[in-house]
Amino acid sequence: MHGGRSRLGWADLPVHIRARIERLVGAPVTTTTTADGGFSPGFASSATLSDGRTLFVKAVGTATGPGSADLLRRERENLERLGNRPFTSHMIAADDDGDWVVVVFEHVPGRAPIPSVRDERRRMIRAFEEAAASFTPSPIAARTFADAVGADLDGWNRVERGDPAVEIDPWVAGNLDLVRTLAARWRDASAGASLIHGDLRADNMLLSGDDVVIVDWTEVCVAAPWLDWVLAVPSVCLFPDTPSPESVFRESALSASAPAADVTAVLAAMSSYFLCSAVLPFIPQLPALRDFQRAQGVVAARWLRIRIEAGLA
């Protein structure tokens, strides 16, 4: 559901990059299987080697997509600092020539959870809860969530009634002043001492046996322990037959520790990010991104209305 459908395949990589990968892993690559999900336009595949090993390889160049190489560099740096911890991807090797970045991981046999399947949603939620506990307080120094996202969640301050982003949701359009006022608190509301993933959706998780492995550690930052779960709920509710966003939110014990007004403030700001991003120009390398942002924004706005009408502001 969330994939950008634009990844490079093995044959798409320049010959010298394929050679670099094979030198890095120590054997020729015989077959590759492209990973489902995600939006990176780079190479992200399980690679079976001639010696029988299977590894997971990411590779992206400066020209592959806007900012993609820097994102992979950031993930490599985050994982170097985190080391091998529960829930995290385990990095084996990396190489960077200033243009192309290559990172090799342990292969994790498994697949992303399907949130509409109740048992799989429970496993997913348990991973959110256990990761929050494991990373509180943060084991590494990292930017705060507010510093990491900057002005990205201040979208309602930049638009007025009649703007295409506002008009996506009629209720937001009719209550823009209230929504703007609630969103103004998001920096204080999101503050905390936990290390959060920052982009923890179902497509950044793998069910592997009894374990859940979290991947794509690009956006780590320090915030409230419940923030990853709040940010994830709109994407969970895009799957058919999931409950309402407020019901899904309360399925996790993290909801009990989250101050109601703080959740609503973050949600108001989050709706601005999704809806304002949805009307930005189309990115050819990320063809599904704007539709995904719009869909999450619609859910976030609906959830915001539910919370306000329930007095949770």
N, C-alpha and C positions, 0 to 999 in steps of 0.2 A: 504493500500500500504506500510505503513512504519512499520507495526507490526513485532516484533521479533518472534511471534507465539510460545513462550516458557514460558508463565506465569504459576505460580502455581494456582491450583484451591483450593477451600475450603477443599476438601477431601485430598489434598496433604499436607496440613499443619499438623505439629505434633499436637497430641491431646492437649498437654499443651498450645500450642500457640492458638488453637481455644478457649480454656477455658479463656485464658488471654484476647482475643478480646471480648468475651462475657461479661467478668467482666468490661472491659473498657467502653463498650457501654451500659451496664446496662440491657441487655435482651438477650435471646437466639437468635441466627441467624437461620432463617427458610429457606431462599433461597439466593443465590448469583448469580450475573451476571458478568462475567469477562469483563474488559474494553478492547475495541479494541485499536490497535495502541500502539506505544511505544516499547521499547526494554528491559525494565527491566524484569528479569526472576522471580521476586517476585510475591507475591499475590497482585492484584490490582482489586478490585471488588466492585460493588454496593451490599450492604448487606441489605436485608429486615429482620426486627426483629419481634419477636413475638408480640410486642406491636403496630405494624403497621408502625413504623418509617422505613425510608430507609436512610442509611448512606453510605459513600464511605470509604473503608478501604484498606490501604496498609500495607503489612507485608513482611519483608525480613530478612533472617538470614545470618550470616557471610559466611556459606558454600553454599548459594543459587547461587551466581554468583560473579565474581571478582569485589570487590568494591561496590556492590549493597547496602549493609547495610550502609556503610559510606555515600553514595549518599542520602539515605533516611534521615539519621541524618542531613545532610547538608540542605535538603529541610525543615525539621522541624525547624531548627535554623533560616533559612531565613524567614520563615513565622511567627515565633515568633517575629522577629524584625520588619517585615513589618506590622503586625496586619491586621485587616480587611479593605482592601482598594479596590477601584474599580478594576476590572479585575482579582483580585487574588483569589486563592482557599481559603476557610475559614476552618481553622483547628479547630477541636473541642477538641481532646484529643490525647495524645501520651504516649507511654511506651517503655522503653529500658532496657533490662537486661544485656547489653554488648554483647549479641550474636544476638538475634532477636530484631528488631525495629518494632513497630506498630504505625501507625499514622491514626487517624480517621478524616474525613473531612465531611462537609456538602455535601449531595448528590446534584448534579447539573443535572437535567433532560435535556438531549440534546445529540448532536452528533458532531463529528468533521466536519468542513466545507470541501466541495469538491472544490478544487481550480479551476477545469476545468469548474465549473458552475459559470458563470460571476457574478451573484448577490451574490453568497456565497463568491467568491473571493473579491468582493467589501467590504462585511462585515468584512472579515478577514483583509483586508488592513486598513480599518477604525480603527480596534482594534489596529493594529500596530501604527497607527498615534496617536490615543488618549492615548495609553499607554505611548508612547514616551513623549507626552506633560505632562501627569500626573506625570511622574517620572523624570522630568527635572526641577530643579536639583535633584540629588538623595536624597530621603528622609532618607536614612540610610547610614552609612559608609560601604563600601564594597571594595573589591580588584578591581584594574583596570583590564580591559580585558587582557592587556598584561601580568600582573602578574598571572591572572587566567589560561591562556593557556600556559604560559611558552614557551618552544621551540616547541610546537606542530605545529605551523605554519611556522616553519623554515625548512620544509622537503626538499625544493629544494637545500639547502646548504649541505645536507647529501647524495645526489645522483648525478650520472653523466649519460650522454647519454648511453643507453644500459640497465640501471636499469629497472626492470619490471614496476615500478611505472611510470617512464618517458615514456616508450613505449606504455602505454595504449592509449595515445593521440599523434598521429603523429605530429601535429602542435607544441605541447609542446616540443616534442623530437627535432624538428628542430629549435626551438627558445628558448632553455633552458637558455642560458646566459641572454637574454632579460627578460624572465620570472623571473629568479632569481634576477635580478637587481630591477625589479619592486616590487617584494615581500619583498625586504629588508626594505622597508619603512613602513611595516604594523603596527608597534608599534606606531609610531607617527601618522600615518593616522587614526588609530582607536580611538585615545584618545578623551575624552570628559567628560562631567559632568553629564550625564544621567545614571540612573540605567537601565540596560537592562536585559532581561530574560536570554539571552545567548544560548537558545536552542528552539527558538520559531517557530516551524513548525505547520502545520495544525493539526497534531495529538496531539499537546499540547494546542489545543483550543476546546471549546465547544460552539456551537450555542444553546442558551437556551432562547426561546421566542425571544424578541428583543435584548437580551444581548449577549455578547461574554465573556465567562469566560476563563481565561488563567490558565493552570495547570502545574504541575511539575516545581516548582521554585527551581531547584537544582543549576543552574549555574549562578545566578545573579552576576553582576559585573558592574563597572562604565566604560562608553565608550561614543562614539559619538551616538546621538539619532537615527541616521539612520542605525546603525550597525545591529540590530536585523533583519531589513528588507533585507539588503544585504545578510546576512547569510542564510535567508530563501528562497531566490529566486530559487536556484537550486532544492530544494525539491518541490517547487510549480510547477516547469516546468517538473517534472517527471510525472505529471498527463496528460493523453491524451488530445489533443485539446487545450492546453494552448498556448498562444502566445510565441514568442521568449523571452529568459531571459531579454534582454534589454527592450523589450516592457513591460513585466510584471513589471520590476523594475520601469519604468516611470509611471505606473498606480498609484503609490503612490506619494503624495505630499512630502514625505520624500526625494525623489530623487532630488528635486529642491534645497534642503538645503545641499546636500552632494557634497563636492568638487570632481570633476571628477577624478583627479589623486589619491585622497585618496581611492575612491571606487575601482579603478583599482588595487591599491597596495594591499588592503585587499583581493580582488578577486584572485590575483595571489598567495598570501599566502594561501588562503582558498583552492585553487585547489591542493596545495601541501599536505595539511592535508588529504583531501579526497582520493587522488590517492595513496599517500604513505601508508595510513591506509588500503586501499583496498587490498594490497598485503601482509599484515601481517598475521600471522597464524590464522586459523579458530578458533572461540570460540564456543564450543558446546552449552554453555548456551545462546548464542546470535546468533542463526544460520543464521539470515537474515542480520546481521550487515555489513559484508564485501561487499555483493552485493549492499546494500543500499549506502555505502560509494563510491563504484566504480561508481554507477549510478549518484550520485551527482557530483562526480569529473569530469565525462565526460561532464555534463552540465556546470559546472564551467569553464572548459577549453574552451568549445565552446563559452561561454559568454565572457571570457577573450579575445579570438581572435577577436570577434565582436567589443569589445571596443577599442582594440589596432588599428584595421584596420580603425576605425572611428576617430582615433586621440584623444581618451579619456584617454590618459595616461600622 
